[in-house]
Amino acid sequence: MEKINTIKNETEALLSKMIDNYTVEVIEEAGVYHIIIKTDKEASTVIGRHGETIRSLQKILEVILYKRFKERLEILVNVNDFREKQKERLEILAREYAEKSRYNS
C-alpha cells in the first residue's frame, strides 16, 4: 500500500505542474503498477504528439520511483484509455495491411 500511495503522490506532483484538472488511480496487477490518469480537457497535454509526452512522463516516474525505493518498479502510465485506443488502431492497421498484401501477392 505504501508503494501505491507513493506512486500516486509522485504522479500527482508531476501532473500538477502540467495540468489543472485530473484524477489519478494506481492499481497493481501481477507486479505492474498501472497509473490511470483521467482528465477531461487536458488529455492531449499529457499524451503529447504520438504519445511522446506520456512515454516521457512514464520514464521520469520510473527514475523518481527507483530513487525512492532503491529498486526498479514496472509502471504503465495510461491517460483516458490512450493505450487501449492505440492498440485497437494498430490492430486495425495490421489487419488492413495483411489484407492488402494477400490481394497484391
C-alpha positions in Angstrom: 0.0 0.0 0.0 2.9 2.3 0.7 4.2 1.9 -2.9 0.8 2.7 -4.4 0.4 5.8 -2.3 3.9 7.0 -3.1 3.4 6.3 -6.9 0.1 8.3 -6.7 1.7 11.2 -4.8 4.7 11.4 -7.2 2.4 11.3 -10.2 0.1 14.0 -8.9 3.2 16.2 -8.1 4.3 16.0 -11.7 0.8 16.4 -13.2 0.1 19.5 -11.0 3.0 21.2 -12.9 1.4 20.3 -16.3 -2.4 20.5 -16.0 -5.1 21.6 -13.6 -7.9 19.0 -13.5 -7.2 15.3 -13.2 -7.6 12.2 -11.1 -5.0 9.5 -10.6 -5.6 5.9 -9.7 -2.9 3.3 -9.1 -3.6 -0.4 -9.4 -1.1 -3.2 -9.0 -1.6 -6.2 -11.2 1.0 -9.0 -11.5 3.8 -6.8 -10.3 3.0 -4.0 -12.7 1.7 -0.7 -11.3 -0.9 0.8 -13.6 -1.1 4.6 -13.3 -4.5 5.6 -14.6 -4.9 9.3 -15.3 -8.3 10.8 -16.2 -8.7 14.3 -17.4 -11.5 16.0 -19.3 -10.0 18.8 -21.4 -6.2 18.4 -21.0 -5.5 14.8 -22.1 -3.6 16.0 -25.2 -1.2 17.9 -23.0 -0.3 14.7 -21.0 -0.4 12.4 -24.0 1.5 14.6 -26.4 2.1 14.2 -30.1 2.1 10.5 -31.0 2.3 9.6 -27.2 5.7 11.3 -26.7 4.7 13.1 -23.5 3.1 10.1 -21.9 6.2 8.0 -22.6 8.4 10.7 -21.1 6.2 11.0 -18.1 6.5 7.3 -17.6 10.3 7.4 -17.8 10.6 10.3 -15.4 8.3 8.5 -12.9 10.4 5.3 -13.3 13.6 7.3 -12.3 11.9 9.1 -9.4 10.5 5.8 -8.1 13.8 4.0 -8.5 15.5 6.7 -6.4 12.7 6.5 -3.8 12.5 2.7 -3.4 16.1 1.7 -4.5 14.5 -0.9 -6.8 13.1 -0.8 -10.3 9.3 -0.7 -10.4 7.4 -1.7 -13.5 4.9 1.0 -14.2 2.5 1.7 -17.1 1.0 5.2 -17.4 -2.3 5.5 -19.2 -4.3 8.7 -19.9 -8.0 8.4 -20.8 -7.5 4.8 -22.1 -5.0 6.1 -24.7 -3.1 2.8 -24.7 -6.2 0.7 -25.4 -7.2 3.0 -28.2 -3.7 3.0 -29.7 -3.7 -0.9 -29.5 -7.0 -1.0 -31.4 -5.7 1.3 -34.1 -2.6 -0.7 -34.6 -4.6 -4.0 -34.8 -6.9 -2.4 -37.4 -3.9 -1.2 -39.4 -2.2 -4.7 -39.2 -5.4 -6.4 -40.5 -5.7 -3.8 -43.3 -2.0 -4.4 -44.4 -2.4 -8.1 -44.1 -5.5 -7.9 -46.4 -3.6 -5.7 -48.9 -0.6 -8.0 -49.0 -2.8 -11.0 -49.6 -4.5 -9.4 -52.6 -1.3 -8.0 -54.0 0.5 -11.3 -53.9 
